[in-house]
């Protein structure tokens, strides 16, 4: 997590601790996809995912003042989501062995954590870079350079150099 993200999270957490309800909504919005993705990876039923989601946010509410470092928040949320998911699965399966029932999901959880980090870093890019990267790499229908040119109001010959600059910025933010 970058310095800017950490500072923003620290400020958001301070406002949450001061009882600002809007900040709680913002904090949940910022991390809801991460929590949901982990819960969805581990729980097969949508109602279980919802239960875990609610339990994680309740636990954060109860323990937010104990969080020493805002940079640790994503890892904390992943850990608590995993624990709540496993506890729910155990409670439904009673005496069955958890390890035998669940496939190894560590690679999927690592991917979710990486995707969350990438999403957060992309949000730090200027709007034009975000739109360009989205069109080039995340749009399913893969628009042509001519379509991208029209969409962004940028000459076709500028797309490659702009892409290179935007990717360089992204690389710096990821390091």
N, C-alpha and C positions, 0 to 999 in steps of 0.2 A: 504494500500500500504506500502511495506516495505521501510526501510531507503535506501537500495540500489536502488530500483525502483524510489523512489522520487529523489534521487541524479541524477540518469541517466536522468529522465525526466527534472529536472532543467537544466542540462547541455544541453540537446537537445533543450529546450525552449530558452535558452540563444543564442545558435547557430542560431536558427530560427530568433530570434529578430535581430541578426547581419546580416541577409540576406543570410544565407547559404541554398541554394536550396536543397542540399542533406539531410540536417536535416529536412526540411519540408517533404520530401518524407518519411524519417524514422518515423517522428511523425505521418503522415497519416497511414503508414503501421502498426504502433503499435496500433492504435486505430480504424482502419477502420471497423473491424468486430463488434466492440461495436456500432458504429454509424449506420452501416448498419442493425444490428439486431434490434435496437430500431425502426428505420425507417420502416423496413419490418414488424414489429409487428403492427405498427399503420396504415400504408398505404397499400392498397390492390393492387395498380397498380405498376408494376416495374418502369415505367417512373416517377411516383411520388416518389418512393424510391430514384431514381437517382437524382431527383431535390432536395430533402431534403438533401441528402448526400452532394451535391455540396454547398448548402446554408450553411450547418453547417461548412464546412471547410473554406468557405469565411468569415463567421462570426468569426471563430477562428482567422483567419489571421488578421482581423480588430481589434480584441480585445485581442490578445495574451499578449500585453504589460500590460494590466490591470489585468491579472491573478496574484493573490497574492501568491498562493500556488500551486505548481505542484501536490500535493496530491489531490487537488480539481478538477483536469482536467477531470477525468472520470465522475464525477457527473455533471460537467459543460456541458460536451458533451451530456450526457443523457438528461439534462434539455433543452438544445438548440434544440436537435433533436426532443424531444417531442413537443416543442413550434412550430418549423417549420412544423412538421407533422400536428399538429392541425390547424395551419394557412392555410396550403394547403387544408386540408379537408374543413375547413370553407369557403374558397374562392370558392370551387367547389359546395358547398351546399347552398350558399347564406344565406337565412334566417332561414334555419332549425336549430334546437337546436343540438349542438355538443354532449351534454351529452346523448341525446336520441339515437343518431346514433352509438356511439362507445361503445363497450362492455368495462367492467372494465378490463383494461390491467395491472393494477398495479402489480399483481402477476407475470405476464410474464416479465415485466420490471425489477422487483427485481431479477428474475431468470437470466436474461441476465446480469445484473450487477454482480451477484455472479459468473456466468460462466466466465465473463471477468477477474474477480479477480483471480479465480482459474487458468485460462490460464496463467496469468502473473506470478503467483507463481510457476507453473510447469516449466516455462521457467528458473527459478532461480536454479532448481535442476541440479545436475551433469548429463551429457548425459546418463550415464548408468541407473540412477534412472528414468529419463524421459522415456527411452525406455522400462524399465521394467514395470513401471506404465501404459504406453500406451498399452503394450501387455496384461497386466492383466485386465485392466479395460475399455479400449477404443476400442479395436479391436473387430469388429463385429463377426468374426468367432471363437472367444474364443479359442485361441491356447492352447494345452496341455502343461504341464510342460516340457515334452520332446522337444516339438517344441520351447518353449521359451529357453530352455537350448541350443539348436543348434543355434538359432538366436543370442543369447547374448554370446555364448561361456562360459557358466557358468554351473557348475554341478547342476543337478536337486536338490540335497540336499541343495544347497545354495540359491535357489530361495526364499523360505519362509523367512529365516533370512534377506536376502537382501530387500525383500518386506517390512518387519517390519521396518528396518532402514530407508528405503526411505519414508515410510508413516510417520514415526516419524519426519523426516526432513520437510516433507510437512506440517505436523501439526504445527510445530514451525513457519514456514514461514507464515502460515495462521493466527496465533495469533498475 
